[in-house]
Amino acid sequence: MHIWRRWVFPILSILIAATIAVSVAKLAFFPDEQSSAEQPFAQISDPLVPVERGSLVNELALTGSIARDETYALKSEVAGTVVTTHVGNGASVTAGQALFTIRLDTNRRLVDIVAPEAGTVSELALVTGQSTSVGVEIASLSPQRFHVLSTVEPVQLYRLIDAPTEATVTITGGPAPFACSGLATQVAQDGTTSVRCAVPAEQVVFPGLPVQLVVDVGAVADALLIPTTAVKGGSGSGLVWLDAGDGSDPEEREVTLGISDGTMVEVLDGLNEGDMIRQFVPGVAAPVEEICYEIAPGEEYCETGVTW
């Protein structure tokens, strides 16, 4: 036992310490090639897409609601004295229905002031025996007319350039889809942008009903198409970056654009079928990143489709 403590155990300790030291030195100065080779590294790719031919439909689907047309003031077109008041506040009237009978100041003849269209009258400003003159507001009329109103993102207004004057309205649980007319865009004082069209007079609707409004702006077939992400601009003209395929920097190219469906856009001039362009505008859209593994000297394995 004395020999083990004096000679064997110390020698074993020295051997173990030497083994550890050699292992540390190997890791520090001679790293394992396989471990190093399998370390991943990231590289930013510059994805390209070809200019291709295809079909495109610019159909803009919007959500909106039914609203009653705005109330407006009725003004007297004659001067005289009210002889008879035929209606009260809140009364529903038809087109041509008498509201007041006036005795003219000029020749004492009796004339009726009538409703210009069907609706509901309010804010009656005249009573029997009261005098009135030309241009005085005598009542308000809320017409029995309705419209569809849909709020849109301002950028969507570019897709409505050259839009038709009609759109298709669908009411969930309501009548069959119908056409609304007088389609127009409008911008409120607070900057809210919206699309509006008139509901046909014969169509039965109610204020507040939710609707879907579909605007068929146009369609093309066998057209040159590119992603909207590749274009800086987008309304009528824009810039794309054309790749020459020789490793040089992409060439900035001006293009003339047609209709768009929000994802793809028609190219009218500036590119040819088969041209390769950058998929994203430089500095605007994040590129696709590739995670690559060096599996052997000069050999890589890459996983694409990873975005940041």
Secondary structure, 3 states (H helix, E strand, C coil): CHHHHHHHHHHHHHHHHHHHHHHHHHHHHCCCHHHHHCCEEEEECCCEEECEEEEEEEEEEEEEEEEECCCEEEECCCCEEEEEECCCCCCEECCCCEEEEEEECCCCCEEEEECCCCEEEECCCCCCCCEECCCCEEEEEEECCEEEEEEECHHHHHHHCCCCCCEEEEECCCCCCEEEEEEEEEECCCCCEEEEEECCCCCCCCCCCEEEEEEEEEEEEEEEEEEHHHCEECCCEEEEEEECCCCCCCEEEEEEEEEECCCEEEEEECCCCCCEEECCCCCCCCCEEEEEEEEECCEEEEEEEEEC
